[in-house]
Amino acid sequence: MPDALFRSGAPPEALRERRDGPVAAIVVAYESAAVIGRCLESLRAAAPDRVLELRVVDNASTDGSADLAEAMLGPGRVIRMSSNRGFAAGVNAGLGAVDAPWVAVVNPDVQVPPGGFDRLVDELACHPRAGLAAPRVVRADGRPERSVGLFPTPGREWVHSWLLDHLGWPGRWARLPGSTAAVDWVSGCAWLLRAEAARAVGPLDEGYFMYCEDVDYCRRLHDAGWSVLAVPEVEWVHDVGTGSRETGLVAADGGPALLRYFAKFHPGVPEQRVRALLLRGWKLRRAWRKARVRLGDVGSAAVARRYEIAIETLGRP
């Protein structure tokens, strides 16, 4: 597979970005047959002012996701992974297969409005040291989704573990700004990357299987001198939880992924302290969800089960 974006020694003229340059879009799919068609159809009109190149990376789906994508995009546009190595590995495979100054990363359960890529490119072009831009993300029913956050610290994780972020204390999440502004991190479900920044920072950390790889990547962008922009003037729709039919089997709240983040960026914090914070938060949220089930919220049962999975995984090496 070509390593176009991350190769070294490319001539400067080949790497020079242009505001009107093409946009590449990467969709990482896993058991996404129910939604990927709507996603790809929406992407066709996402960059009317620029050339658009689409790639789907399929993480060894068994539901025909790859075949559906290939039927829509044509041969050579689907990268079929031999096994499911996680979201970060899928994104990296896509980045290695494209060569464009702007690269979008889109979940298969996201729909992008006409011009949605172009508008984010325009924002990045106006901010030369911005490496990544992300839109306002809303659910299918129009409700805003939490997609902007603060970099984890022991204090913020303590706030999150006691549910105090629901009362406005600074925990994991941050308010979406009222206009385009720099933030700590944005959800990986909807990204527009400047290829120059991606080359400088390198691939996503494949040590994260799912969750927290977006926080990690934004942190690395910041550490390398690039900013991350939230662009609330642009809105994409995320039909959250439908990107894979196996979402219900995934540990809630990022699972143990935060252990890796703290080991990398806060090595002085004992792992046992982070484990205790995670465990307390998950037990409280599990209890809250079970209480909601008793009050008639049937959907909370699946969420409670995902917190149980998170608690179980924390005990595994």
Backbone torsions as a table, in degrees:
resi	resn	phi	psi	omega
1	MET	NA	132.9	-179.6
2	PRO	-63.9	144.5	179.3
3	ASP	-109.6	57.2	-169.3
4	ALA	-61.1	-44.6	-173.0
5	LEU	-76.1	-32.7	-172.8
6	PHE	-104.6	1.1	-177.9
7	ARG	-66.6	153.8	177.2
8	SER	-104.6	159.7	176.3
9	GLY	80.8	8.7	177.5
10	ALA	-68.5	142.0	-179.5
11	PRO	-62.9	145.3	-177.5
12	PRO	-53.1	-39.3	-177.4
13	GLU	-64.8	-26.9	179.0
14	ALA	-75.6	-22.5	-177.5
15	LEU	-98.6	-10.6	-176.7
16	ARG	-67.4	120.6	-177.6
17	GLU	-86.9	150.7	177.8
18	ARG	-126.0	142.6	-177.6
19	ARG	-58.4	-32.2	-178.0
20	ASP	-97.8	17.3	-178.1
21	GLY	-69.8	169.1	-177.7
22	PRO	-68.9	161.7	176.3
23	VAL	-116.1	131.6	172.0
24	ALA	-104.9	140.6	179.0
25	ALA	-122.8	131.1	-179.8
26	ILE	-115.0	126.5	176.3
27	VAL	-117.8	117.9	177.7
28	VAL	-95.2	119.5	-174.0
29	ALA	-116.3	146.5	170.0
30	TYR	-151.5	115.1	-177.9
31	GLU	50.4	50.0	-171.2
32	SER	-113.6	22.3	-175.0
33	ALA	-58.2	-30.3	-175.9
34	ALA	-72.3	-19.6	-172.7
35	VAL	-126.3	-19.0	-169.5
36	ILE	-66.2	-29.1	178.6
37	GLY	-62.0	-45.7	179.4
38	ARG	-63.5	-39.6	179.7
39	CYS	-62.1	-52.6	-177.0
40	LEU	-64.0	-35.9	178.1
41	GLU	-63.3	-39.6	-179.9
42	SER	-68.1	-30.6	-176.5
43	LEU	-71.2	-21.7	-178.0
44	ARG	-58.7	-31.1	-177.8
45	ALA	-107.2	13.6	-174.1
46	ALA	-78.1	-17.9	-178.9
47	ALA	-138.2	63.7	-176.8
48	PRO	-65.9	-20.3	-179.0
49	ASP	-89.7	-2.1	-174.8
50	ARG	-142.1	163.7	172.7
51	VAL	-72.0	135.7	-178.5
52	LEU	-117.8	130.6	177.3
53	GLU	-118.1	122.0	-177.2
54	LEU	-106.2	139.2	173.9
55	ARG	-136.0	136.3	171.7
56	VAL	-112.1	130.7	173.2
57	VAL	-107.6	115.7	-178.0
58	ASP	-101.5	121.5	-176.9
59	ASN	-86.0	58.7	175.1
60	ALA	60.3	46.0	176.9
61	SER	-65.8	154.2	176.6
62	THR	-114.2	4.0	-175.1
63	ASP	-103.8	11.7	178.3
64	GLY	86.7	11.6	-179.5
65	SER	-55.9	-45.9	-177.5
66	ALA	-63.6	-41.5	179.7
67	ASP	-65.4	-40.5	177.6
68	LEU	-62.2	-44.9	-179.6
69	ALA	-64.0	-41.4	-179.4
70	GLU	-67.0	-34.5	177.7
71	ALA	-64.4	-32.3	-180.0
72	MET	-83.7	-38.3	-172.4
73	LEU	-97.6	-22.1	-177.0
74	GLY	97.0	166.0	-177.4
75	PRO	-63.4	148.3	177.1
76	GLY	84.8	-1.5	-176.9
77	ARG	-104.7	-1.5	179.8
78	VAL	-119.3	125.5	176.1
79	ILE	-97.4	116.7	-176.6
80	ARG	-98.9	107.2	178.4
81	MET	-74.2	146.4	-178.5
82	SER	-76.9	-19.7	177.7
83	SER	-152.9	165.0	179.2
84	ASN	-85.7	99.6	-178.3
85	ARG	-98.9	7.6	175.4
86	GLY	104.2	170.8	-176.0
87	PHE	-64.5	-46.7	-177.3
88	ALA	-60.1	-43.4	179.1
89	ALA	-63.3	-37.7	177.6
90	GLY	-64.5	-44.4	178.1
91	VAL	-62.1	-43.4	-179.8
92	ASN	-61.6	-39.5	177.2
93	ALA	-62.2	-40.2	177.9
94	GLY	-67.2	-42.5	179.5
95	LEU	-62.1	-34.5	179.6
96	GLY	-73.2	-10.6	-175.7
97	ALA	-106.0	-2.4	-177.6
98	VAL	-121.8	158.6	178.9
99	ASP	-142.7	87.7	-178.0
100	ALA	-145.6	153.5	-179.6
101	PRO	-71.0	-18.7	-179.3
102	TRP	-131.0	133.1	-176.3
103	VAL	-132.6	121.5	176.7
104	ALA	-94.3	141.4	172.1
105	VAL	-117.6	120.8	-170.7
106	VAL	-132.3	130.4	173.2
107	ASN	-67.7	151.2	-178.6
108	PRO	-69.0	-14.9	177.1
109	ASP	-100.9	21.0	176.7
110	VAL	-105.8	143.4	173.1
111	GLN	-121.5	130.5	-175.6
112	VAL	-105.3	131.4	-179.0
113	PRO	-72.7	162.3	176.3
114	PRO	-53.6	131.0	-179.8
115	GLY	78.7	5.2	-176.1
116	GLY	-62.8	-33.3	175.2
117	PHE	-74.6	-45.6	-177.0
118	ASP	-56.2	-41.7	-176.4
119	ARG	-67.8	-36.1	176.8
120	LEU	-71.8	-37.2	175.0
121	VAL	-59.2	-43.2	179.6
122	ASP	-59.6	-39.7	178.5
123	GLU	-65.5	-45.0	178.9
124	LEU	-63.0	-38.9	-179.9
125	ALA	-64.0	-28.4	178.9
126	CYS	-81.8	-10.9	-178.5
127	HIS	-127.4	87.2	-171.1
128	PRO	-58.8	-24.4	179.7
129	ARG	-101.8	13.9	173.8
130	ALA	-89.2	124.3	-177.9
131	GLY	-96.1	-16.9	-174.2
132	LEU	-152.1	139.4	174.6
133	ALA	-129.3	145.5	-179.6
134	ALA	-137.8	147.3	-177.8
135	PRO	-85.6	175.3	162.9
136	ARG	-68.0	134.8	-179.5
137	VAL	-112.6	126.0	178.0
138	VAL	-123.3	157.0	176.9
139	ARG	-81.1	173.7	-176.2
140	ALA	-60.8	-27.7	179.2
141	ASP	-90.0	6.9	177.1
142	GLY	93.1	-8.8	179.1
143	ARG	-69.7	138.5	178.9
144	PRO	-68.3	142.6	177.7
145	GLU	-103.0	144.1	174.8
146	ARG	-69.1	112.4	-175.6
147	SER	-134.7	5.1	179.2
148	VAL	-126.6	135.7	-176.6
149	GLY	-141.4	174.8	176.7
150	LEU	-103.8	146.9	178.1
151	PHE	-63.6	134.5	-177.3
152	PRO	-63.1	138.0	170.2
153	THR	-136.3	164.3	177.1
154	PRO	-56.8	-41.0	-179.8
155	GLY	-65.5	-43.5	179.7
156	ARG	-67.3	-36.5	179.1
157	GLU	-70.3	-31.8	174.2
158	TRP	-62.0	-44.6	177.0
159	VAL	-59.1	-45.2	-178.8
160	HIS	-64.8	-38.7	-176.3
161	SER	-65.9	-27.0	178.2
162	TRP	-97.0	9.6	179.3
163	LEU	65.9	16.3	-177.0
164	LEU	-73.3	-17.5	176.7
165	ASP	-66.6	-22.3	175.1
166	HIS	-68.2	-19.0	179.2
167	LEU	-98.7	6.6	176.6
168	GLY	100.7	-1.7	176.4
169	TRP	-70.9	148.9	-179.7
170	PRO	-73.3	108.2	178.6
171	GLY	-118.0	-119.0	179.7
172	ARG	-81.9	-29.5	-169.2
173	TRP	-104.1	159.1	176.3
174	ALA	-132.1	156.5	176.6
175	ARG	-71.5	142.3	173.2
176	LEU	-67.5	128.6	-179.8
177	PRO	-64.7	159.1	-179.1
178	GLY	-74.3	-20.9	175.9
179	SER	-146.9	172.6	-175.9
180	THR	-51.7	126.9	-178.0
181	ALA	-156.5	158.7	176.6
182	ALA	-76.6	139.2	179.3
183	VAL	-133.8	174.4	178.0
184	ASP	-71.1	-62.2	-178.0
185	TRP	-145.6	158.4	179.0
186	VAL	-132.2	150.8	-176.9
187	SER	-59.7	138.0	-179.7
188	GLY	-73.4	1.6	178.0
189	CYS	-71.4	-17.8	-173.7
190	ALA	-152.7	95.2	-178.0
191	TRP	-125.6	151.4	165.0
192	LEU	-130.8	112.6	-174.5
193	LEU	-99.6	143.7	166.6
194	ARG	-84.3	121.7	-174.8
195	ALA	-60.3	-33.5	178.7
196	GLU	-59.9	-41.5	178.8
197	ALA	-68.9	-40.4	179.2
198	ALA	-62.0	-38.6	177.3
199	ARG	-65.8	-39.1	-177.8
200	ALA	-68.1	-38.0	-175.5
201	VAL	-86.5	-31.9	179.9
202	GLY	93.0	-174.8	-175.0
203	PRO	-66.0	161.9	171.1
204	LEU	-65.5	152.9	-179.6
205	ASP	-76.4	110.6	-177.8
206	GLU	-77.9	0.7	173.6
207	GLY	-69.9	-18.2	171.8
208	TYR	-91.5	125.0	178.6
209	PHE	-80.6	-45.3	176.8
210	MET	-158.7	132.9	-179.7
211	TYR	86.1	140.5	175.5
212	CYS	77.8	-12.5	176.0
213	GLU	-67.0	-27.7	177.2
214	ASP	-72.7	-38.6	176.4
215	VAL	-63.4	-45.8	178.6
216	ASP	-57.8	-46.4	-176.0
217	TYR	-67.1	-41.4	178.0
218	CYS	-64.7	-36.8	176.8
219	ARG	-62.4	-42.0	179.0
220	ARG	-66.7	-36.3	174.8
221	LEU	-60.7	-48.0	178.7
222	HIS	-58.6	-46.0	-177.8
223	ASP	-63.4	-26.8	179.2
224	ALA	-90.0	4.2	176.0
225	GLY	93.6	11.5	177.7
226	TRP	-103.2	147.6	176.6
227	SER	-100.1	161.5	177.2
228	VAL	-117.8	127.0	-175.5
229	LEU	-106.7	136.0	166.1
230	ALA	-100.8	129.6	-174.3
231	VAL	-120.4	86.4	-175.3
232	PRO	-69.5	-15.2	179.0
233	GLU	-70.4	-15.8	178.7
234	VAL	-110.7	131.4	-174.5
235	GLU	-123.9	126.5	173.4
236	TRP	-114.9	153.9	-178.3
237	VAL	-103.9	128.8	179.0
238	HIS	-118.9	110.5	177.3
239	ASP	-82.1	71.5	-166.1
240	VAL	-55.4	137.5	176.2
241	GLY	88.1	-3.0	-178.7
242	THR	-108.2	2.7	-177.5
243	GLY	-67.6	-24.5	176.9
244	SER	-142.5	140.6	180.0
245	ARG	-70.6	-9.7	-179.5
246	GLU	-103.5	15.4	-179.8
247	THR	-56.6	-37.0	-177.6
248	GLY	-64.6	-11.7	179.8
249	LEU	-98.7	3.4	-176.3
250	VAL	-92.8	138.7	178.5
251	ALA	-59.4	137.2	-178.6
252	ALA	-74.3	162.5	169.6
253	ASP	61.9	24.8	179.3
254	GLY	88.3	-4.8	-178.9
255	GLY	55.7	-149.3	-177.2
256	PRO	-81.4	10.4	-175.9
257	ALA	-57.6	-31.2	-177.3
258	LEU	-64.7	-22.8	176.3
259	LEU	-59.8	-41.2	179.6
260	ARG	-67.4	-41.2	-179.4
261	TYR	-60.7	-47.3	-178.8
262	PHE	-65.9	-37.4	178.2
263	ALA	-62.1	-33.8	-178.9
264	LYS	-80.5	-45.6	-168.7
265	PHE	-107.8	-13.7	175.9
266	HIS	-135.9	61.6	-173.4
267	PRO	-64.1	-17.2	179.6
268	GLY	-79.9	-10.1	179.9
269	VAL	-86.7	122.5	-179.3
270	PRO	-59.6	137.3	180.0
271	GLU	-58.5	-35.8	-177.7
272	GLN	-64.1	-31.5	177.6
273	ARG	-67.2	-43.0	179.3
274	VAL	-64.9	-42.2	178.5
275	ARG	-59.0	-42.3	-178.7
276	ALA	-65.2	-39.6	178.4
277	LEU	-64.4	-44.7	179.7
278	LEU	-62.1	-46.8	-176.2
279	LEU	-62.3	-42.2	179.6
280	ARG	-63.4	-45.0	180.0
281	GLY	-61.5	-41.8	-177.7
282	TRP	-69.1	-38.7	179.4
283	LYS	-66.1	-38.7	177.5
284	LEU	-65.6	-42.5	-179.3
285	ARG	-69.4	-35.8	175.7
286	ARG	-62.2	-44.8	179.3
287	ALA	-63.0	-40.4	179.5
288	TRP	-63.6	-43.5	-179.7
289	ARG	-67.0	-38.7	178.2
290	LYS	-66.1	-35.5	176.4
291	ALA	-64.8	-37.9	179.2
292	ARG	-67.4	-33.8	176.0
293	VAL	-61.5	-42.9	179.7
294	ARG	-65.8	-22.5	178.2
295	LEU	-89.9	2.9	175.1
296	GLY	108.2	-0.4	179.2
297	ASP	-85.0	88.5	-174.9
298	VAL	-62.3	-34.8	-177.9
299	GLY	-63.6	-23.2	-179.4
300	SER	-69.8	-16.8	-179.7
301	ALA	-62.4	-43.6	179.9
302	ALA	-66.4	-36.9	179.3
303	VAL	-67.8	-41.1	177.0
304	ALA	-59.2	-40.2	178.8
305	ARG	-63.6	-37.5	179.0
306	ARG	-67.5	-32.8	174.3
307	TYR	-69.2	-34.9	175.4
308	GLU	-62.8	-40.8	177.3
309	ILE	-62.4	-41.7	178.8
310	ALA	-60.2	-44.7	-179.7
311	ILE	-62.6	-41.0	179.5
312	GLU	-65.0	-42.3	-176.5
313	THR	-68.0	-26.9	-177.9
314	LEU	-64.6	-24.7	179.7
315	GLY	-84.5	-7.0	-179.7
316	ARG	-88.5	150.1	179.3
317	PRO	-68.9	NA	NA
